[in-house]
Amino acid sequence: MARISERQKVLFEALAEVGPLSLAIGHPGVTAHIVDRCSITSEGNEDRLDFGDGTHHLHIDWSRVKRADLGVHEGRAVLTFLDGNQVLFRLYKPEGDYPPAVVGLLGDLVPTPY
């Protein structure tokens, strides 16, 4: 799997400072939710997204996490991570808005080839 880009890394470092977030990921018939603080852990040739102490984590092909958009769903701030039009996962903020330090890092997350 591809390693995390510098822009993705900076965004997830900012998200680590926000406090507990609610991860929502799923496809028709399967959904999962994890609520805790998130952080990036680099081990060997992989950068994974950890929640809490790392017991719960995601193995991500970072080349597919191309964009992050801000929205509101049921009154909660939500970041949607996309590969083109395909939603990969969402991070909900249980209370309040995402801080400017996070919002300023949204948009395209991987370099676009020329």
C-alpha positions, -999 to +999 in steps of 0.1 A: +000+000+000+011+036-006+026+056+022+009+087+036+016+120+017+030+150+035-003+169+031-023+139+045+002+136+074-001+172+084-039+170+082-040+139+104-015+154+129-040+183+132-069+159+137-050+142+165-052+174+184-090+178+180-100+151+206-122+121+202-137+117+167-162+092+154-150+071+124-178+059+101-169+035+074-191+011+054-206-003+023-241-017+017-247-043+044-216-035+065-208-005+087-184+002+115-180+030+140-150+037+162-150+067+186-117+078+201-087+101+194-069+093+161-032+094+152-009+081+125+016+053+134+044+044+110+056+008+113+078-008+087+066+002+053+031+012+064+014+043+078-018+033+096-046+053+112-048+044+149-077+051+173-070+053+210-040+030+220-039+015+185-059-016+193-084-003+167-068+009+135-071+012+098-047+000+071-051+025+043-039+027+008-031+064+011-029+069-027-067+065-027-074+092+000-073+120-026-096+146-011-112+157+022-144+177+023-162+194+052-199+191+057-226+188+084-247+157+090-275+156+116-260+187+132-225+174+135-194+185+116-181+157+094-150+153+072-156+130+042-125+113+027-128+105-010-112+088-039-129+106-068-166+104-061-162+072-039-165+079-002-138+059+017-146+070+053-160+098+074-148+114+106-175+131+127-168+156+154-192+148+182-194+184+195-187+217+178-169+225+146-135+215+133-109+241+141-094+264+115-061+244+118-080+214+103-103+233+079-074+250+062-059+217+053-089+202+035-093+198-003-069+179-025-046+156-004-023+140-030-003+156-058-021+155-091+001+141-120+006+164-149 
